[in-house]
């Protein structure tokens, strides 16, 4: 690669990230030091900012690189999973879980999911369990962003800049950003980056189509080199796989700390309702072009270097150097949006659900703030070190994290809507689902005479779905068999159609 091209690429990436950091600095000057403003922007977000901060928080390496990579290898039907099924399913869950959480949060002033559940069931143990599980599964998803950044830099520069440098770059920036900005700055940059990426990905589609000779030329090339991509179904895309993936991703997303906390942030109920109504449209506008680019690259015969991703390789071949760098810079900024939201939410779980209840109940807001910032730096550094070992593909790592969070979703929904849910039911449901899932993630499959006794699927359905059903059954069954303890208060979740 020419030195001038490398300077252009790294210059574009650097400028974009520095501009994002400056927005965070402005937000720092406007953010007060109390926890509600730092973590939730004083519950004051309007429709555009709430919608785009949720959107950009999900614009991770999984979206920009993992998904297109899968489309490159297996075909464009990945769009049905993320673009259609999860776009609609998550919007429904946003209403079912998010709206009720917002009502409860408005009445009670909760900042974290663990705080809300711990108060309802009078249980520090449940509060700590939710926080610990959330931090555990947050770790691989933060690592996913660092892996994605490293692979993006390798693909953009043709390997001239090594993988570790891209991972280190995003790690340093996300630590600085979270320490400075708080949720207000995160939401502002999320909105800018969400709008930017939504625009730039469509420009990328138009540029590739024009450079490749038009849609008819791309279709003809795909029909010749990848004819199976033009048929629906087959191969990886079995109905069981697609439904399992869509369900675990959608239910996992609502339990991600950085998404779940956004259910508390809306200024009023109209903002929340408009946001989840617009969500499916926004998802389709991004995921369809991103995954088409991955599929087109396969049809056009684009070669992807080892340790790289398809989007940078495609853009390097069909667009100018500066434009490819701009798209990758925007994608890295989107990954930073995901990472800084994760680290900010993770720090609130660490301080409010673990540090205050168990270590220092009388800690000042200033001391809590320093503990949060130190926790962010340590967490991000450890995940960076882990990312250097590249434990699996972006799809593998992301899917594992989604499934882990999905195990908490049904017990939480039961608690939100069934007043007879008990503390023991919640502990059994959340704990049982996690044990089942973790054993399946970390233990090898056991197959006898071609029959899987312990492993990836049962009757064709992914083990993550069976874990979700187990968590639901344990929550309902144990709650039905056990009385509520004296310190449980079902009235905590008793809300009307809107907050007073």
PyMOL commands that set and color helices and strands:
alter all, ss='L'
color gray80, all
select helices_A, chain A and resi 3-30+35-43+47-58+61-74+78-108+113-120+124-157+163-211+215-225+227-230+239-253+257-264+269-299+310-318+321-358+365-387+394-417+423-442+463-481+490-493
alter helices_A, ss='H'
color red, helices_A
select strands_A, chain A and resi 446-448+451-454+457-458+461-462
alter strands_A, ss='S'
color yellow, strands_A
deselect
rebuild
show_as cartoon
